Amino acid sequence: MIPPPFDPELAAHLAAINDWLPPTITADMIPAGREPQTGSFAPPTNEELARDGLFEVEERAVPGPPGAPEVPLLICRPTGATDPRPILYNIHGGGMVTGTHRLGIPLDWAEELGLVVVSVEYRLAPEHPHPAPVEDCYAGLLWTAEHAEEMGGDPDRIILAGGSAGGGLTAALALLARDRKGPRAIGQVLMCPMLDDRNDTPSARQMAGLGVWDRTSNETGWSAVLGEARGTADVSSYAAPARADDLSGLPPAFIDVGSAETFRDEDIAYASRIWQAGGIAELHVWPGGFHGFDDLVPQAALSAEARAARLRWLRRLLGE
């Protein structure tokens, strides 16, 4: 299958990106992927998150799922806010095998819109397979909703957000909260979400060995979280949201993905199924975008377009 071309501006940076983030990740590479990053990809410190006093930063450990460890949360709230602010509940990426709650925190959204950000750290596979990651996220969401007011947040205006594996967990969390009649989010932001363990779409086949997070990498991540169940009929929709039979009754969704990445077709299908179930979704397919392009090449014109589209959607959602 002929792969779609990369955006020329993004493609100019891809060789350098692949020097430290190869397209293909195998299980033996997971430990190295957990090594602390340096330079521009190092996790931000509390001082950096504070943005010269714009945010108050707090770390909390809150009750986890029954019988499980506490769940770490990183809370960034606008300094001096006088009215309850919307809450952005953030779930980090990393293929469900790497990453921490300090990565991908959308403070630009928080600064523009006056949001309280709560970023959750969940247990990683393969040491902690499904349902540990999504149950940790749910436990953190429960605590966030119950303690919203003490953080200066509005429990009736919670938005779920995540990218890549965090996007998949965000979609799974929306399903879980719906089915358990838990906290009701007003929206979900799914950025290049990892939704389908079957890994058999045309885009997954097209992009094998190319870009960022190819089909083999995807197999690595899903095998870590699901083990031998990956690809079988025994996979829960709370692990792989594309498996859900019913996508009705979900919060309005913003979904975006690159045209030149593994997740393209499963993400388009998920948006279509939300519409078919009578739901609300806004879908963007960024031409020539590889996985995570806007984080990896933030100066590119396409990256600026993607970030602006998300912010516009959030403004409309919040009536700002």
C-alpha positions as CSV (number, residue, x, y, z in Angstrom):
1,M,0.0,0.0,0.0
2,I,1.4,3.4,-0.9
3,P,1.6,5.7,2.2
4,P,0.4,9.3,2.0
5,P,3.1,11.8,2.0
6,F,4.3,13.7,5.0
7,D,3.8,17.5,5.2
8,P,7.1,18.9,3.7
9,E,7.8,21.1,6.7
10,L,7.3,18.2,9.1
11,A,9.2,15.8,6.9
12,A,12.3,18.0,7.1
13,H,12.5,17.2,10.9
14,L,11.6,13.6,10.8
15,A,15.1,12.1,10.3
16,A,16.3,13.9,13.4
17,I,13.3,12.8,15.4
18,N,13.8,9.2,14.3
19,D,17.3,9.3,15.7
20,W,15.9,9.2,19.2
21,L,12.3,8.2,18.5
22,P,12.4,5.4,15.9
23,P,9.2,4.5,14.0
24,T,9.4,0.9,15.4
25,I,9.3,0.3,19.2
26,T,9.7,-3.3,20.4
27,A,9.2,-4.6,23.9
28,D,12.9,-4.7,24.7
29,M,13.0,-0.9,24.1
30,I,10.5,0.0,26.8
31,P,13.0,0.4,29.7
32,A,15.0,2.9,27.6
33,G,11.8,4.7,26.8
34,R,11.3,5.3,30.6
35,E,14.7,6.8,31.1
36,P,14.5,10.5,32.1
37,Q,14.5,12.8,29.1
38,T,16.7,15.8,28.8
39,G,16.6,19.1,27.0
40,S,13.3,20.3,25.5
41,F,11.6,17.0,26.2
42,A,12.5,16.8,29.9
43,P,9.5,16.8,32.2
44,P,8.7,20.3,33.4
45,T,9.6,21.2,37.0
46,N,7.0,22.7,39.4
47,E,8.6,26.1,38.9
48,E,8.3,25.8,35.1
49,L,4.7,24.7,35.4
50,A,4.0,27.8,37.6
51,R,4.8,30.1,34.6
52,D,6.1,33.0,36.7
53,G,3.3,32.8,39.2
54,L,0.4,32.3,36.8
55,F,-0.4,28.9,38.3
56,E,-0.3,27.4,41.8
57,V,1.1,23.9,41.5
58,E,0.4,21.1,43.9
59,E,1.1,17.4,44.0
60,R,-1.5,15.1,45.6
61,A,-1.7,11.3,46.1
62,V,-5.4,10.3,46.2
63,P,-7.2,7.0,46.9
64,G,-6.7,4.5,44.0
65,P,-9.0,1.7,42.9
66,P,-10.0,-0.8,45.6
67,G,-6.9,-2.7,46.8
68,A,-4.5,-0.6,44.6
69,P,-2.0,2.0,45.4
70,E,-2.8,5.7,45.6
71,V,-3.0,7.7,42.4
72,P,-0.6,10.7,41.9
73,L,-2.2,13.9,40.6
74,L,-0.5,17.1,39.5
75,I,-2.8,20.1,40.0
76,C,-2.2,23.5,38.3
77,R,-4.8,26.1,39.2
78,P,-4.9,29.8,38.1
79,T,-3.5,32.1,40.7
80,G,-6.0,34.5,42.2
81,A,-9.1,33.1,40.4
82,T,-12.2,34.3,42.3
83,D,-14.9,32.1,40.7
84,P,-15.0,28.3,40.1
85,R,-13.1,27.5,36.9
86,P,-13.6,24.7,34.5
87,I,-11.4,21.7,35.1
88,L,-9.2,20.0,32.4
89,Y,-8.5,16.4,33.5
90,N,-5.4,15.4,31.5
91,I,-4.2,11.9,30.7
92,H,-0.6,11.5,29.4
93,G,0.5,9.5,26.4
94,G,3.3,7.0,26.0
95,G,1.8,3.9,24.5
96,M,0.5,2.9,28.0
97,V,4.1,1.7,28.6
98,T,6.0,5.0,29.2
99,G,5.3,8.6,30.4
100,T,4.4,10.5,33.5
101,H,1.7,13.0,34.5
102,R,4.2,15.8,33.9
103,L,4.2,15.3,30.1
104,G,1.8,17.0,27.7
105,I,0.1,19.2,30.3
106,P,-2.0,21.7,28.3
107,L,-1.1,24.8,30.2
108,D,-1.5,27.0,27.1
109,W,-5.3,26.1,27.2
110,A,-5.3,26.8,30.9
111,E,-3.7,30.2,30.5
112,E,-6.0,31.2,27.7
113,L,-9.2,29.9,29.3
114,G,-8.5,30.1,33.0
115,L,-8.7,26.3,33.5
116,V,-7.7,24.2,36.5
117,V,-5.6,21.4,35.1
118,V,-5.5,18.0,36.9
119,S,-3.0,15.6,35.4
120,V,-3.2,12.0,36.4
121,E,-0.4,9.4,36.7
122,Y,-1.5,5.9,36.0
123,R,0.3,2.6,36.4
124,L,2.0,1.4,33.3
125,A,2.0,-1.8,31.4
126,P,3.3,-4.5,31.1
127,E,3.8,-4.5,34.9
128,H,0.3,-3.3,35.3
129,P,-2.0,-4.5,32.5
130,H,-5.6,-3.6,31.9
131,P,-7.6,-2.6,33.8
132,A,-5.0,-0.9,36.0
133,P,-4.4,2.2,33.8
134,V,-8.1,3.1,33.2
135,E,-9.1,2.3,36.7
136,D,-6.4,4.6,38.0
137,C,-7.7,7.3,35.7
138,Y,-11.2,6.7,37.0
139,A,-10.2,6.9,40.6
140,G,-8.4,10.2,39.9
141,L,-11.5,11.5,38.2
142,L,-13.7,10.6,41.1
143,W,-11.5,12.4,43.5
144,T,-11.3,15.4,41.2
145,A,-15.1,15.7,41.0
146,E,-15.5,15.3,44.7
147,H,-12.8,17.9,45.6
148,A,-13.3,20.3,42.7
149,E,-14.4,23.2,44.9
150,E,-11.4,23.1,47.1
151,M,-9.2,23.4,44.0
152,G,-11.1,26.4,42.8
153,G,-12.8,24.2,40.1
154,D,-16.3,23.7,38.9
155,P,-17.5,20.0,39.3
156,D,-20.1,20.6,36.6
157,R,-17.6,21.7,34.0
158,I,-15.0,18.9,33.7
159,I,-13.3,18.3,30.4
160,L,-11.4,15.1,29.7
161,A,-8.3,15.3,27.5
162,G,-5.4,13.2,26.3
163,G,-3.1,12.4,23.4
164,S,-2.1,9.1,21.9
165,A,-2.4,6.4,24.6
166,G,-3.8,9.2,26.8
167,G,-6.4,9.9,24.1
168,G,-7.4,6.2,24.2
169,L,-7.6,6.2,27.9
170,T,-9.7,9.4,27.7
171,A,-12.2,7.8,25.4
172,A,-12.2,4.7,27.7
173,L,-12.8,6.9,30.8
174,A,-15.7,8.6,29.1
175,L,-17.3,5.2,28.5
176,L,-16.6,4.0,32.0
177,A,-18.0,7.1,33.6
178,R,-21.1,6.8,31.5
179,D,-21.7,3.2,32.3
180,R,-20.9,3.6,36.1
181,K,-23.0,6.8,36.2
182,G,-19.9,8.5,37.5
183,P,-18.7,12.2,37.0
184,R,-20.3,13.6,33.8
185,A,-17.7,15.5,31.7
186,I,-18.9,18.2,29.4
187,G,-16.4,17.3,26.7
188,Q,-13.6,15.0,25.6
189,V,-10.5,16.0,23.6
190,L,-9.0,13.0,21.8
191,M,-5.7,13.9,20.2
192,C,-4.5,11.1,17.8
193,P,-6.0,8.6,20.2
194,M,-5.0,5.0,20.5
195,L,-8.3,3.2,20.3
196,D,-8.1,-0.2,18.6
197,D,-6.0,-3.2,19.6
198,R,-6.8,-5.0,16.4
199,N,-4.2,-2.9,14.6
200,D,-5.4,-4.0,11.1
201,T,-6.6,-0.8,9.4
202,P,-5.3,0.4,6.1
203,S,-3.5,3.3,7.7
204,A,-1.8,0.9,10.2
205,R,-0.5,-1.2,7.2
206,Q,0.4,1.9,5.1
207,M,2.6,3.5,7.8
208,A,4.5,0.3,8.8
209,G,8.1,1.3,9.4
210,L,7.4,5.0,8.8
211,G,6.9,8.2,10.8
212,V,6.3,7.8,14.6
213,W,4.7,4.9,16.3
214,D,4.2,2.4,13.5
215,R,2.2,-0.9,13.4
216,T,4.9,-2.8,15.3
217,S,5.1,-0.2,18.0
218,N,1.3,-0.4,18.3
219,E,1.5,-4.1,18.7
220,T,4.1,-3.6,21.4
221,G,1.9,-1.2,23.4
222,W,-1.3,-3.3,23.0
223,S,0.4,-6.5,23.8
224,A,1.8,-5.0,27.0
225,V,-1.6,-3.8,28.2
226,L,-3.6,-6.8,27.0
227,G,-1.2,-9.8,26.8
228,E,-2.5,-12.8,24.9
229,A,-6.0,-11.2,24.7
230,R,-4.9,-8.6,22.2
231,G,-6.8,-9.0,19.0
232,T,-9.2,-11.5,20.3
233,A,-12.9,-11.2,21.1
234,D,-12.1,-11.0,24.9
235,V,-11.0,-7.3,24.8
236,S,-13.0,-4.8,26.8
237,S,-14.1,-1.5,25.4
238,Y,-12.6,0.1,28.6
239,A,-9.3,-1.1,27.3
240,A,-9.8,-0.5,23.5
241,P,-12.7,2.0,23.0
242,A,-13.1,1.0,19.4
243,R,-14.6,-2.3,20.7
244,A,-17.6,-0.5,22.2
245,D,-20.9,-1.6,20.9
246,D,-22.7,1.6,22.0
247,L,-21.2,5.1,21.6
248,S,-24.3,6.9,22.6
249,G,-24.6,9.2,25.6
250,L,-21.0,10.4,25.5
251,P,-19.7,13.9,26.1
252,P,-19.1,15.9,22.9
253,A,-15.8,14.9,21.4
254,F,-13.0,16.7,19.6
255,I,-11.0,14.2,17.6
256,D,-7.9,14.9,15.5
257,V,-5.3,12.8,13.8
258,G,-2.6,13.0,11.1
259,S,-3.3,11.6,7.6
260,A,0.1,9.9,7.7
261,E,-0.1,7.9,10.9
262,T,-1.1,4.6,12.2
263,F,-4.2,5.8,14.0
264,R,-5.8,7.7,11.2
265,D,-8.5,5.2,10.1
266,E,-9.5,4.0,13.6
267,D,-9.9,7.6,14.7
268,I,-12.0,8.5,11.7
269,A,-14.2,5.4,12.3
270,Y,-14.7,6.4,16.0
271,A,-15.9,9.8,15.1
272,S,-18.2,8.4,12.5
273,R,-19.7,5.9,15.0
274,I,-20.3,8.7,17.5
275,W,-22.3,10.5,14.8
276,Q,-24.2,7.3,13.9
277,A,-25.1,6.9,17.6
278,G,-26.6,10.4,17.7
279,G,-23.6,12.0,19.4
280,I,-21.5,15.1,18.8
281,A,-18.0,15.0,17.4
282,E,-15.7,17.4,15.6
283,L,-13.1,15.6,13.5
284,H,-9.9,17.0,12.0
285,V,-7.5,15.0,9.8
286,W,-4.3,17.0,9.4
287,P,-2.8,16.4,5.9
288,G,0.7,15.0,6.1
289,G,0.8,14.9,9.9
290,F,2.7,12.1,11.5
291,H,1.9,10.9,15.0
292,G,2.3,13.6,17.6
293,F,3.6,16.1,15.0
294,D,2.4,19.2,16.8
295,D,4.4,18.3,20.0
296,L,7.5,17.1,18.1
297,V,7.6,20.0,15.6
298,P,5.7,22.8,17.4
299,Q,7.0,25.5,15.1
300,A,5.5,24.1,11.9
301,A,2.5,25.8,10.3
302,L,0.4,22.6,10.5
303,S,1.1,22.3,14.2
304,A,-0.1,25.9,14.8
305,E,-3.3,25.1,12.9
306,A,-3.9,22.0,15.0
307,R,-3.4,23.8,18.3
308,A,-5.6,26.7,17.2
309,A,-8.4,24.3,16.2
310,R,-8.4,22.6,19.6
311,L,-8.5,26.0,21.4
312,R,-11.4,27.2,19.2
313,W,-13.4,24.1,20.0
314,L,-12.8,24.5,23.8
315,R,-13.9,28.1,23.6
316,R,-17.1,27.1,21.9
317,L,-17.7,24.3,24.4
318,L,-17.2,26.7,27.3
319,G,-19.1,29.6,25.7
320,E,-16.0,31.8,26.1
